[in-house]
Amino acid sequence: MKEETPFRRFVAEFAESPLAVLGLVIVVIVAVLALSAPFITPQNPYDLAQLDIMDGRLAPGSKSMDGLVFWLGTDDQGRDMLSGIIYGLRISLGVGVGSAIVAGVIGSVLGLAAAYFGGKVETAIMRLVDLQLSFPAILMALMILAVLGKGVLNVMLAIVLVEWARYARTARGAALVERRREYIEAAECLALPRWRLLAFHLLPNCMPPLIVIGTIQIARAITLEATLSFLGLGVPITEPSLGLLIANGYQYMLSGKYWISFYPGIALLVTIIAINLVGDQLRDVLNPRLKR
C-alpha cells in the first residue's frame, strides 16, 4: 500500500468535487487552445491578407468563396468567429494570469512587510490599501487607461494597480497569524537576514490563502479586461480579446446577427465559471474551516 503523501491527499480532496474537476478540465482545454491558436485555427482573424469583406456577417456553418467553412459564422469584417475566439482567449488569459501574478507579488510583499515590521510601516501600507479599496476597480481602471491609452501592457498595468491591495490585505492577515509562531522566533534568534526570513520562512506558510485569492483574481482580471475592451478602452482592435469580440457584434444583435457577440460571450462565461469553480474548491481544500 502506497503511503499517502500531502500531494496525494490534496488531489483526493480536490477530486471530491466533480464540478471543480470539470472546471479544471475546462481551464486546461482553454489554456491548450489559447497556446495552440496559430497552429489549430483555420484562419488568422487579424491577418488582413486572409480576410474578405464579402464574407462579412455569414451565419454559422456558411462557406466562403474559397470553400472555408465558418462553423461559428463571421463578423462584419469577414473574420472567422471560431478563430477569433481562440485567438481572443490568448489575450484574455494572458492579461488575467500576468496581471494576477504581478499584482500578487507586489501585494504579498507589502502585506508581509506590514505584518512583520508593524508600527508606521504597517499604518502607511494599510492606509494606502484602504484608500485603494475605497474606489470601484472599474472606475480606477478607466481613469488609468484614459491617461495611458489602449494596449495589452497598459491594461495589465491598470489591473495590477487596482488589484494589488486585495493581495496585500490577505497576506497581512495570514502573516499576522504566523508572525509569533515558534519557527519565526527561532529564525530571528539565528539572526537571519530579514529578507530571507520573509521569503523562506514567513511567505511559504502564508501561501494557501494567496493561492486561493490568486485563482479567483485571474477570473476577476479577465472580466475586468473584457469590460474595458467592451467599453473601447482596453486592447486595440489589432490584438483581439473576448471583450472586444463581444463589442464588435453588439450593434448587430437586434438585426439577428447574434453569433458575432453570442459565441465570444459564451466562451468568456464558461472560462470565468471554470476558473471560479477551481478557486472555490482550492479554498475548501486549503482552508478546511471554510468547507461547506
C-alpha positions in Angstrom: 0.0 0.0 0.0 1.4 3.3 -1.0 2.0 5.9 1.6 -0.4 8.9 1.5 1.7 12.0 0.7 0.4 15.5 1.1 0.1 15.8 -2.6 -2.0 12.7 -2.9 -4.2 13.9 -0.1 -4.6 17.3 -1.8 -5.5 15.6 -5.1 -8.0 13.3 -3.3 -9.7 16.2 -1.5 -9.8 18.3 -4.7 -11.4 15.5 -6.6 -14.2 15.3 -4.1 -16.0 18.0 -6.1 -16.9 16.8 -9.6 -17.7 20.4 -10.6 -14.2 21.5 -9.6 -12.7 18.7 -11.6 -14.8 19.7 -14.6 -13.7 23.3 -14.1 -10.1 22.2 -14.1 -10.5 20.2 -17.2 -12.2 23.2 -19.0 -9.4 25.5 -17.8 -6.7 23.1 -19.2 -8.6 22.8 -22.5 -8.9 26.6 -22.8 -5.2 27.1 -22.0 -4.2 24.5 -24.6 -6.4 26.1 -27.2 -5.0 29.5 -26.5 -1.4 28.4 -26.7 -2.0 26.4 -29.8 -4.0 29.2 -31.6 -1.6 29.8 -34.5 -1.4 26.0 -35.3 -5.0 24.9 -35.0 -7.2 27.8 -36.2 -8.3 27.7 -39.9 -7.6 31.5 -40.2 -5.6 34.2 -38.5 -8.5 36.6 -38.0 -6.3 39.7 -37.8 -4.2 39.0 -40.9 -5.7 41.3 -43.5 -4.4 39.1 -46.3 -6.6 36.3 -45.2 -9.8 38.3 -44.9 -12.5 39.1 -47.5 -15.2 41.7 -46.8 -17.6 39.7 -48.9 -17.5 37.0 -46.2 -18.8 39.5 -43.6 -21.6 38.5 -41.2 -22.1 35.0 -42.6 -24.2 32.7 -40.5 -22.7 29.7 -38.6 -22.0 26.8 -41.0 -21.6 29.0 -44.1 -18.8 28.6 -46.6 -16.5 31.3 -48.0 -15.8 31.7 -51.7 -12.6 29.6 -51.1 -14.5 26.8 -49.5 -13.6 27.5 -45.9 -16.3 26.6 -43.5 -17.1 29.1 -40.8 -18.6 26.9 -38.1 -19.4 29.8 -35.9 -20.0 32.4 -38.6 -18.1 35.6 -39.3 -18.1 39.1 -38.0 -18.7 42.3 -40.0 -15.1 42.2 -41.4 -15.3 38.6 -42.6 -13.3 37.2 -39.7 -13.9 33.6 -38.7 -15.5 33.7 -35.3 -14.1 30.4 -34.2 -10.5 31.6 -34.9 -11.3 34.9 -33.3 -12.4 33.3 -30.1 -9.4 31.1 -29.8 -7.0 34.0 -30.5 -9.1 36.1 -28.1 -8.5 33.5 -25.4 -4.8 34.1 -25.7 -5.1 37.8 -24.8 -7.8 37.3 -22.1 -5.8 34.6 -20.4 -2.5 36.3 -20.8 -3.8 39.5 -19.3 -5.6 37.6 -16.5 -2.7 35.4 -15.5 0.0 38.0 -16.0 -1.7 40.8 -14.0 -2.7 38.4 -11.2 1.0 37.3 -10.8 2.4 40.8 -10.8 -0.3 42.1 -8.5 0.2 39.1 -6.3 3.9 39.7 -5.9 3.5 43.4 -5.2 0.6 42.9 -2.8 2.2 39.9 -1.0 5.5 41.7 -0.4 3.7 44.8 1.0 1.3 42.7 3.1 4.1 40.7 4.6 6.2 43.8 5.3 3.2 45.4 7.1 2.6 42.4 9.3 6.3 41.8 10.1 7.5 45.3 10.8 4.3 46.8 12.2 4.2 50.4 13.5 4.5 53.2 11.0 5.2 50.8 8.1 2.0 48.9 8.7 0.0 52.0 9.2 1.3 53.6 6.0 0.7 50.4 3.9 -2.7 49.6 5.2 -4.0 53.2 4.9 -2.9 53.0 1.2 -4.7 49.7 0.9 -7.9 51.1 2.5 -7.7 54.1 0.1 -7.3 52.0 -2.9 -10.1 49.6 -2.0 -12.5 52.5 -1.3 -12.7 53.2 -5.1 -14.5 50.9 -7.6 -12.0 48.9 -9.5 -13.6 49.6 -12.9 -13.6 53.3 -12.3 -10.0 53.4 -11.3 -9.0 51.2 -14.3 -11.0 53.6 -16.7 -9.2 56.6 -15.3 -5.7 55.0 -15.6 -6.4 53.8 -19.2 -7.8 57.3 -20.1 -4.3 58.6 -19.3 -2.2 55.7 -20.6 -4.2 54.8 -23.7 -5.0 51.4 -25.2 -2.7 48.4 -25.2 -2.3 45.0 -23.6 0.5 46.2 -21.4 -1.5 49.2 -20.3 -4.5 47.1 -19.5 -2.3 44.8 -17.4 -0.8 47.8 -15.6 -4.2 49.2 -14.9 -5.4 45.9 -13.5 -2.3 45.5 -11.3 -2.8 49.0 -9.9 -6.4 48.3 -8.9 -5.9 44.7 -7.6 -2.7 44.6 -5.6 -4.4 45.8 -2.5 -6.5 42.6 -2.2 -3.4 40.5 -2.0 -1.8 42.9 0.5 -4.7 42.6 2.9 -4.8 38.8 2.5 -1.1 38.5 3.0 -1.1 40.7 6.1 -3.9 38.8 7.7 -2.2 35.5 7.1 1.2 36.8 8.2 -0.2 38.2 11.5 -1.2 34.7 12.4 2.2 33.3 11.6 4.2 36.2 13.0 4.5 35.0 16.6 4.9 31.3 15.9 7.9 29.4 17.2 9.6 28.9 13.9 9.7 32.7 13.3 11.1 33.4 16.7 13.7 30.7 16.1 14.7 32.2 12.8 15.1 35.6 14.5 17.3 34.1 17.2 19.5 32.8 14.4 19.9 36.4 13.2 18.8 35.5 9.7 18.5 38.5 7.3 15.0 39.9 7.2 14.6 39.3 3.5 15.5 35.6 4.0 13.1 35.3 6.9 10.3 36.8 5.0 10.9 35.0 1.7 11.8 31.5 3.0 10.0 31.2 6.4 7.0 33.6 6.5 5.9 33.6 2.9 5.6 29.8 2.3 3.3 29.5 5.3 1.1 32.3 4.0 0.8 30.8 0.5 -2.5 28.8 0.8 -4.8 31.9 1.1 -2.7 33.7 -1.5 -3.1 30.8 -4.0 -6.9 30.9 -3.5 -7.3 34.6 -3.9 -4.9 34.5 -6.9 -7.0 31.9 -8.7 -10.2 34.0 -8.1 -8.4 37.2 -9.1 -7.5 35.6 -12.5 -11.2 35.3 -13.3 -11.7 38.8 -12.0 -8.9 40.2 -14.1 -10.3 38.5 -17.2 -13.7 40.0 -16.5 -12.2 43.5 -15.9 -10.2 43.3 -19.2 -13.3 42.2 -21.1 -15.3 45.1 -19.6 -12.6 47.6 -20.5 -12.3 46.3 -24.1 -16.0 46.3 -24.5 -16.1 50.0 -23.5 -13.4 50.7 -26.0 -10.5 51.4 -23.6 -8.9 48.0 -23.5 -6.9 46.2 -26.1 -6.7 47.7 -29.6 -8.6 46.1 -32.5 -5.4 44.5 -33.8 -5.0 42.4 -30.7 -8.3 40.7 -30.2 -9.8 39.7 -26.8 -13.1 38.2 -25.9 -14.4 41.5 -24.7 -13.5 43.2 -27.9 -15.2 40.4 -30.0 -18.4 40.9 -28.0 -18.3 44.6 -28.6 -17.8 44.2 -32.3 -21.1 42.4 -32.6 -23.2 44.4 -30.1 -24.6 46.7 -32.8 -25.8 43.7 -34.8 -27.7 41.9 -32.1 -31.1 43.3 -32.9 -30.7 42.6 -36.6 -30.4 38.9 -36.0 -26.6 38.6 -36.3 -26.5 37.1 -32.8 -23.4 34.9 -33.3 -20.9 37.8 -33.5 -21.4 38.5 -29.8 -23.1 35.3 -28.5 -20.3 32.8 -29.0 -17.5 35.0 -27.6 -19.8 35.7 -24.7 -20.3 32.0 -24.1 -16.6 31.4 -24.2 -15.9 34.2 -21.7 -18.7 32.9 -19.4 -17.5 29.3 -19.4 -13.9 30.3 -18.8 -14.7 32.5 -15.8 -17.1 30.0 -14.3 -14.5 27.2 -14.7 -11.8 29.3 -13.0 -14.1 30.2 -10.1 -15.0 26.5 -9.6 -11.4 25.7 -9.3 -10.8 28.6 -6.9 -13.7 27.7 -4.7 -12.5 24.1 -4.3 -9.0 25.2 -3.6 -10.4 27.4 -0.8 -12.2 24.4 0.7 -9.1 22.2 0.4 -6.5 24.6 1.7 -8.7 26.0 4.5 -11.0 23.2 5.8 -12.7 25.6 8.2 -14.4 27.2 5.2 -15.6 23.9 3.8 -19.3 23.9 3.2 
